[in-house]
Amino acid sequence: MNCDILSLEWVSEGRDIHIVEPVLCYLESKYNFSVVRDSIWYGEFKLMKYRPKMLIISNTIGASNNFNIVKLADKLGIITVELVS
């Protein structure tokens, strides 16, 4: 299952999602990108499952999970955009 953009976050509301969601909505509506929003849990598996062209994530420095997922995305050649809240 491929998608253009994968967004992995810890929760569906709060400060992190508030910085990511406007960007995702803009990319969907303006450029018609396919966006998958999912939980950060098992993020490595989700990178392999969705094979996105881009990963958008908030606060990579916040948790080791986030950092490891970004490292894997880099190894897979997936463009990564990190937003900091």
Backbone bond lengths (Angstrom), bond angles and torsions (degrees), N, CA, C in turn:
res aa  C-N    CA-C-N  psi(-1)  N-CA   C-N-CA  omega(-1)  CA-C   N-CA-C  phi
1 M - - - 1.458 - - 1.524 107.96 -
2 N 1.294 117.73 111.60 1.451 121.95 -179.14 1.524 110.96 -97.77
3 C 1.320 115.10 153.68 1.454 121.71 173.71 1.518 107.89 -147.12
4 D 1.318 116.03 162.12 1.459 119.43 177.46 1.524 110.88 -76.25
5 I 1.336 115.53 -46.72 1.460 120.67 -173.89 1.524 109.51 -132.20
6 L 1.317 115.66 133.64 1.456 122.29 174.61 1.518 107.93 -115.09
7 S 1.317 116.57 130.52 1.457 121.83 176.10 1.526 108.21 -117.41
8 L 1.318 116.26 121.38 1.463 121.54 179.37 1.513 109.34 -115.28
9 E 1.320 116.54 122.88 1.466 121.53 -178.60 1.526 110.35 -137.68
10 W 1.319 115.29 162.64 1.462 121.99 -178.35 1.525 112.51 -75.34
11 V 1.318 116.69 -43.35 1.468 120.48 -176.81 1.526 109.38 -135.54
12 S 1.330 116.13 165.37 1.458 120.25 -177.40 1.527 113.36 -92.77
13 E 1.316 117.52 2.56 1.469 120.50 174.30 1.520 109.04 -150.95
14 G 1.309 115.26 158.71 1.458 120.15 -178.37 1.511 111.68 119.64
15 R 1.317 116.19 -173.45 1.466 120.99 -171.08 1.521 112.64 -62.97
16 D 1.323 118.80 -39.13 1.460 120.41 -177.16 1.526 111.66 -65.24
17 I 1.289 116.33 -48.47 1.463 120.06 -178.93 1.517 111.10 -68.36
18 H 1.331 116.92 -27.89 1.469 120.41 179.33 1.528 112.41 -67.69
19 I 1.320 118.35 -24.65 1.462 118.67 176.78 1.528 111.76 -90.13
20 V 1.313 117.11 -24.00 1.462 120.89 -176.78 1.527 112.01 -88.15
21 E 1.296 117.57 -42.30 1.468 121.73 -171.77 1.528 113.95 -59.57
22 P 1.332 120.63 -43.17 1.472 118.59 177.78 1.536 112.71 -59.92
23 V 1.316 117.02 -37.06 1.464 121.39 178.62 1.527 109.72 -66.08
24 L 1.321 117.01 -44.91 1.465 120.78 179.88 1.528 111.38 -63.01
25 C 1.311 116.56 -44.90 1.468 120.46 179.52 1.525 111.19 -61.36
26 Y 1.325 116.95 -41.00 1.456 121.00 178.37 1.529 110.93 -62.95
27 L 1.321 117.00 -46.37 1.458 120.61 -178.74 1.532 111.71 -64.63
28 E 1.326 116.18 -35.16 1.470 120.13 177.41 1.524 111.29 -68.64
29 S 1.322 116.32 -48.28 1.462 119.63 -173.64 1.526 112.83 -77.61
30 K 1.309 118.00 -39.85 1.464 121.31 -175.90 1.532 112.50 -80.50
31 Y 1.322 116.95 -42.25 1.463 120.89 -173.14 1.534 114.15 -112.97
32 N 1.330 115.91 -0.40 1.467 121.23 176.82 1.531 113.26 59.47
33 F 1.337 116.48 34.10 1.459 120.76 175.41 1.521 109.28 -74.46
34 S 1.324 116.29 145.81 1.463 119.55 173.14 1.532 107.39 -85.22
35 V 1.321 115.40 125.84 1.463 122.14 -175.93 1.519 109.34 -119.90
36 V 1.326 115.25 133.31 1.464 121.02 173.78 1.527 107.19 -114.80
37 R 1.319 115.62 125.78 1.460 122.07 176.28 1.525 106.46 -105.69
38 D 1.327 115.89 128.14 1.459 118.80 -176.74 1.524 109.63 -148.91
39 S 1.308 115.04 169.54 1.461 122.35 178.68 1.524 110.47 -76.09
40 I 1.313 115.67 150.55 1.468 121.64 178.86 1.529 111.38 -69.44
41 W 1.339 117.10 -21.10 1.465 119.98 -179.21 1.518 110.04 -60.77
42 Y 1.310 116.69 131.93 1.463 124.11 -176.41 1.532 111.15 60.18
43 G 1.320 115.15 36.18 1.458 121.52 -176.94 1.515 113.71 -58.73
44 E 1.318 116.92 -35.28 1.464 120.05 178.88 1.528 110.30 -61.91
45 F 1.329 115.78 -43.39 1.460 121.22 177.76 1.527 110.63 -62.38
46 K 1.330 116.84 -40.85 1.463 121.06 -177.85 1.527 111.79 -68.14
47 L 1.324 117.33 -32.38 1.466 119.70 174.23 1.520 110.22 -61.76
48 M 1.324 115.95 -42.53 1.459 120.53 179.69 1.536 111.26 -70.95
49 K 1.320 116.80 -37.20 1.467 121.32 -178.05 1.529 111.95 -68.13
50 Y 1.335 116.88 -48.90 1.462 121.04 -174.22 1.529 113.61 -88.23
51 R 1.325 118.09 -23.31 1.475 122.47 -178.23 1.536 111.77 45.32
52 P 1.333 117.19 58.85 1.472 119.44 -177.03 1.523 111.67 -72.39
53 K 1.321 115.22 159.17 1.460 120.54 172.23 1.525 109.91 -80.31
54 M 1.356 115.69 -28.29 1.458 121.07 -178.54 1.523 109.98 -142.03
55 L 1.320 115.31 142.83 1.462 122.75 173.46 1.512 107.52 -111.72
56 I 1.326 116.74 128.04 1.464 121.55 173.71 1.512 107.26 -115.23
57 I 1.326 115.66 126.12 1.455 121.42 -174.64 1.524 108.74 -145.03
58 S 1.305 116.51 150.48 1.465 119.69 177.37 1.525 110.04 -104.38
59 N 1.299 115.18 145.10 1.465 123.11 171.36 1.524 114.69 53.92
60 T 1.308 115.96 64.02 1.461 120.63 177.55 1.523 111.86 -59.19
61 I 1.313 116.58 -31.91 1.464 120.07 -178.81 1.522 111.93 -80.43
62 G 1.329 117.63 -2.44 1.454 120.96 -175.11 1.524 114.98 -73.47
63 A 1.312 116.84 -36.74 1.462 120.11 -176.35 1.520 109.21 -148.72
64 S 1.313 116.18 153.60 1.464 119.88 -179.37 1.526 111.27 -64.65
65 N 1.339 117.51 -31.21 1.471 121.03 175.68 1.521 110.66 -55.89
66 N 1.320 115.67 -49.94 1.462 120.85 -179.33 1.528 110.49 -59.30
67 F 1.307 116.25 -47.01 1.463 121.72 -177.94 1.523 111.05 -61.34
68 N 1.323 117.20 -44.53 1.467 121.17 -179.05 1.528 112.07 -66.22
69 I 1.316 116.95 -36.68 1.456 120.52 178.53 1.528 110.57 -66.59
70 V 1.330 116.42 -40.39 1.463 120.31 178.31 1.532 110.57 -65.87
71 K 1.329 117.06 -39.61 1.467 120.19 177.14 1.527 111.12 -61.08
72 L 1.326 116.38 -43.32 1.461 120.11 178.93 1.524 110.64 -65.41
73 A 1.326 116.79 -42.79 1.468 120.19 178.87 1.522 110.34 -57.83
74 D 1.324 116.58 -41.16 1.462 120.88 178.37 1.530 110.67 -62.07
75 K 1.319 116.79 -44.04 1.467 120.84 179.46 1.536 112.05 -63.89
76 L 1.334 115.93 -30.25 1.456 120.79 179.80 1.523 112.27 -86.15
77 G 1.331 117.16 -1.93 1.455 121.09 179.73 1.514 114.12 79.32
78 I 1.317 116.87 20.71 1.463 122.19 -180.00 1.532 108.58 -89.05
79 I 1.326 116.17 126.64 1.466 120.54 176.87 1.518 107.68 -65.74
80 T 1.337 116.69 134.70 1.453 121.08 -178.23 1.519 110.42 -121.55
81 V 1.327 115.11 132.79 1.461 122.03 175.52 1.510 106.99 -119.89
82 E 1.325 115.75 123.85 1.461 120.74 178.80 1.525 108.81 -110.83
83 L 1.319 115.74 130.95 1.466 121.13 174.08 1.523 107.19 -109.57
84 V 1.315 116.46 142.32 1.462 121.27 -178.76 1.515 109.92 -112.98
85 S 1.331 115.60 125.91 1.469 119.59 179.04 1.516 110.29 -100.27
